[in-house]
Amino acid sequence: EIESQIDRICEMGEVMRKAVQVDDNQFCKIQEKLAQLELENKELRELLSISSESLQVQKENSVDSASQPIK
């Protein structure tokens, strides 16, 4: 009977080890996805900044050309 209980305990330990391994793998995948999203977010913010700067320059140029007297 003791051997049977030892076997069951060992089986439970193996199941727990596998569960921890699955959790670790899932955690790594989530970390990788988070890093990917953070990088994508940074790149999109840079593109937005460039676009905003370009629009600002275009507005300034149109204001400058509108305020110049016609020759």
C-alpha positions in Angstrom: 0.0 0.0 0.0 2.8 2.4 0.8 4.4 1.6 -2.6 1.1 2.5 -4.3 0.9 5.8 -2.5 4.6 6.5 -3.4 3.7 5.8 -7.0 0.7 8.1 -6.9 2.8 10.9 -5.3 5.4 10.5 -8.0 2.7 10.7 -10.7 1.3 13.8 -9.1 4.8 15.3 -9.0 5.3 14.6 -12.7 1.9 16.2 -13.5 2.9 19.3 -11.5 6.3 19.4 -13.3 4.6 19.3 -16.7 2.1 22.0 -15.6 5.0 24.3 -14.5 6.7 23.6 -17.8 3.6 24.6 -19.7 3.2 27.7 -17.6 6.9 28.7 -18.2 6.4 28.2 -22.0 3.3 30.3 -22.0 5.0 33.0 -20.0 7.9 33.1 -22.5 5.4 33.4 -25.4 3.6 36.2 -23.6 6.9 38.0 -22.9 7.9 37.7 -26.6 4.6 39.0 -27.8 4.7 41.9 -25.3 8.2 42.9 -26.5 7.0 42.7 -30.1 4.0 44.9 -29.4 6.2 47.4 -27.5 8.6 47.7 -30.5 5.7 48.0 -32.9 4.2 50.7 -30.7 7.5 52.6 -30.6 7.8 52.4 -34.4 4.3 53.6 -35.0 4.8 56.5 -32.6 7.9 57.5 -34.6 5.9 57.4 -37.8 3.1 59.4 -36.3 5.6 62.0 -35.1 7.2 62.2 -38.6 3.7 62.6 -40.1 2.7 65.3 -37.6 6.0 67.2 -38.3 5.4 67.0 -42.0 1.9 68.3 -41.7 3.1 71.2 -39.5 5.7 72.1 -42.1 3.1 72.0 -44.9 0.8 74.3 -42.8 3.6 76.7 -42.2 4.5 76.7 -45.9 0.9 77.4 -46.9 0.6 80.2 -44.4 3.9 81.7 -45.6 2.9 81.6 -49.2 -0.6 83.0 -48.5 0.9 86.0 -46.6 3.4 86.9 -49.4 2.2 89.7 -51.6 1.4 88.9 -55.2 3.9 90.4 -57.7 
